[in-house]
Amino acid sequence: MESSQDLFADISLDELISFESQLYDDMTFAICHPVGKKIFEIIKEWKNFISFDADTYYHARRIETGQALLLDQEMLKAPLNISSHGRYNAIGKSCYYIAETRAGALAKITKHCGEKEN
């Protein structure tokens, strides 16, 4: 793993603010912004990616006490319009988080929900 601070050290705070303004107005053209181009070039050089070649991935979702277990088809999509801001999503824009292990999925959901794992 590499630190994002190290990877993006060549991008100034002023550049990031300008880029953030572009994304706020319209994220569609992020790659057209000079900072978007820099980030794209940095990402192109990354050597370590998740391959998605595994046969099984895990996804966890919190269930309230007394709530029925979710059906398989309910677990296939991220729920709509209930998400808060996350690493990969804006408020109201659901994002599907997966893990390569059961323990990883459980750790993510317990951390997200602010609870300790039993």
C-alpha positions in Angstrom: 0.0 0.0 0.0 1.1 3.5 -0.7 0.2 6.7 1.1 -2.0 9.0 -0.8 -0.1 11.9 0.7 3.1 10.5 -1.0 1.4 9.7 -4.2 -0.2 13.1 -4.6 2.6 15.2 -3.1 3.0 17.1 -6.4 -0.5 18.5 -6.2 -0.8 21.7 -4.2 -3.7 22.6 -1.9 -4.8 25.4 -4.3 -4.9 22.9 -7.2 -6.9 20.5 -5.0 -9.4 23.2 -4.1 -9.8 24.1 -7.8 -10.3 20.4 -8.7 -12.8 20.0 -5.9 -14.8 23.0 -7.2 -14.9 21.3 -10.6 -16.1 18.1 -9.1 -18.8 19.9 -7.1 -20.1 21.6 -10.3 -19.8 18.5 -12.6 -17.8 15.4 -11.9 -18.3 14.2 -15.5 -15.4 16.2 -16.8 -12.9 15.6 -14.0 -10.4 14.1 -16.4 -10.4 17.4 -18.3 -9.1 19.3 -15.3 -5.3 19.6 -14.9 -5.4 17.9 -11.5 -7.7 15.2 -12.8 -5.1 14.6 -15.5 -2.3 14.4 -12.9 -4.3 11.9 -10.8 -5.1 9.8 -13.8 -1.4 9.6 -14.8 -0.5 8.6 -11.2 -3.1 5.9 -11.2 -2.0 4.6 -14.5 1.4 3.8 -13.0 0.0 1.8 -10.0 1.1 -1.8 -10.1 -1.2 -3.3 -7.3 -4.8 -3.6 -8.0 -7.5 -6.0 -6.8 -8.0 -8.4 -9.7 -11.5 -9.6 -9.0 -10.4 -13.0 -10.1 -11.6 -14.7 -6.9 -14.6 -17.0 -7.0 -16.1 -15.5 -3.8 -16.3 -12.0 -2.3 -18.1 -10.9 0.9 -20.5 -8.1 1.6 -22.1 -7.3 5.0 -25.0 -5.1 5.9 -26.2 -4.1 9.3 -29.5 -5.7 10.5 -31.5 -4.1 13.3 -32.6 -6.2 16.2 -35.8 -8.0 15.3 -35.3 -7.3 11.6 -35.6 -10.3 9.2 -32.5 -11.5 7.4 -32.0 -9.9 4.0 -32.7 -12.0 1.0 -29.9 -12.7 -1.5 -31.4 -10.4 -4.1 -31.5 -7.6 -1.5 -27.8 -8.0 -1.0 -26.9 -7.7 -4.7 -27.2 -3.9 -4.9 -26.3 -1.1 -2.5 -29.4 0.4 -1.0 -30.6 3.6 -2.7 -30.7 7.1 -1.2 -29.7 6.1 2.4 -26.0 6.4 2.3 -23.8 8.9 4.1 -20.6 10.2 2.8 -18.0 7.5 2.4 -14.6 6.9 0.8 -16.0 6.1 -2.6 -19.4 7.8 -2.5 -21.2 11.1 -1.9 -24.2 11.5 0.4 -27.2 9.7 -1.1 -25.0 7.9 -3.8 -24.8 4.3 -2.7 -21.6 2.4 -3.2 -21.1 -1.4 -3.0 -18.2 -2.3 -0.6 -16.9 -5.8 -0.8 -14.1 -7.8 0.9 -12.0 -10.8 0.0 -12.7 -12.4 3.4 -15.7 -12.8 5.7 -13.7 -11.2 8.5 -12.9 -8.2 6.3 -16.6 -7.6 5.4 -17.6 -7.9 9.1 -14.8 -5.5 10.2 -16.0 -2.9 7.6 -19.6 -3.0 8.7 -18.8 -3.0 12.5 -16.5 0.0 12.0 -19.0 1.8 9.8 -21.8 1.2 12.4 -19.6 2.3 15.3 -20.0 -1.0 17.1 -17.6 -3.5 18.5 -17.5 -7.0 17.0 -18.8 -9.7 19.3 
